Amino acid sequence: MKKFLRVLPLIVVCLTNVLFSHQPSPILMDLGFTFEDKLLHISAFFVLGISLLFALSAYKMPKYFRIIIVIFFGANWGMLDEVHQSFVPNRTAALDDWIADVIGILISLLFIRFFYYKEPVNELPTSSN
């Protein structure tokens, strides 16, 4: 049951991604700048990367193997998402969207590296004067 609870957020994120991808016209917030759709791709795949790392934490494996799985799964999920969109009316597959997806995955890995696996910083020695 504990492993299922770790995987549940990943399932929800993937289903949400499919739901939004299947819309005939993209649901966009008007943020007032040109590349807002890329920001949405990066954000969605950032959340996907975090939820995938959370799911993988239920299994004993080396960190580097988790990283490989996250990059492989995230890049392929993004590619499948773009292919899926090419079959949805009024939607197209775009290489720059896939690149934004991969960037979101990589940012999630960096976020986890610097904020979760943060190494303790040694204190500077004080002078004995």
N, C-alpha and C positions, 0 to 999 in steps of 0.2 A: 504493500500500500504506500509506503514511504517513497519508493521509486516512482510510482504513478503520480504522486503529488508533485514530484520534482519535474516530471515530464508534462504535466497538465498545462502550465503556462506556455510551453512551446507549442502545444496543440492549439491553444486559443490564439496565439500570435499567427500561426500558419493559417488557421481557418479565417481569421480576420483579414489576412493578406489576400487570400483567395476571394473572399467576399468583395473587397474593394477593387481587386483586379477585374472582377467579372462585371463591373458596372459599365454600361455602354458609354457613359461620359464620365471622365475622372471627377471625383469629388475633391475639389481643391478649395482651400481657404485662400482668400485674396490677401496675401501678406504685403503686397505693394512692391515687390521686386521681381526681377526677371526669372531667376532660377528657383522659384519657390517649389516647383515640382521635384527638383533634385534634392532639396532640403527634406521634403517628405519621404523620398526614397531612402535617403541616408538615415533619417530618424526611424523609419519602419525597420530597416535592416540592422540598425543599432540595437533595437529592442529584440529582434530575432536573435542576434548574436548573444546578448545577455541571457535570454531565456534558454538558448541552446547550451550555453556554459552551465547554467543552473541545472538543467536536466542531466548533463554529463557528470556533474559533481556527485551524483548518486552512485556512480560506477568508479571502481578503482582502476585508474590508468594514469600514466605519466602526463604531466602538463603539456609537453610538446605534442603528444598524441591528441589531446583535446583541441589544441590549436589547429592542428591539421584537419580534424573533423569539422570544426567550426568554419574554417575557410572553405573546405570542400563542399560542405552542405550549403553554406550561405551562398557561395558563388553559383552552385547548381540550382538552388531554389530561385535565385534571381533570374537565371537563364530560363528556367521553366516558367516563371512568372511572365517574362517578356514573350515567350512563345505562346503562352496561354492568351495574352492580350492581343496577339495578332489574329486570333480567331474570334475575338469579341467585336461586335459591330462598333464602328467609330473609334476603335483603339488600334494602336500600332505597336510593334516591338521596336525598341530603340536601344542601340548600343550604349549611348550615354546614360540611359536609365540603369542599365545593367552595371555600368561602371560606378554609378552612385550607390547602387546596392552593395557592391563589393567594398566601397569606401566605408559604408555604414558598418559592415561586418568588421573591417579592420579597426575602426574607431572603437567598437565595442571591446575588442581584444586589448587595445591600448588602455582603455578605461579600466578594465579589470586588472591589468598589469600594474597600473600606477595607483589605483585606489583600493584594490582588494588585496592583492599580493604584495602590498607595500612592505619593503624590507625595513627593519628598524634602523634608524640612523644613530650611529655612535656619537656620543657626546664628545665635544672637543675637550681635550685635557686642560685643566686649569693650572696656572703656574703656582708653584709652592712657595712663593715669596710671602 
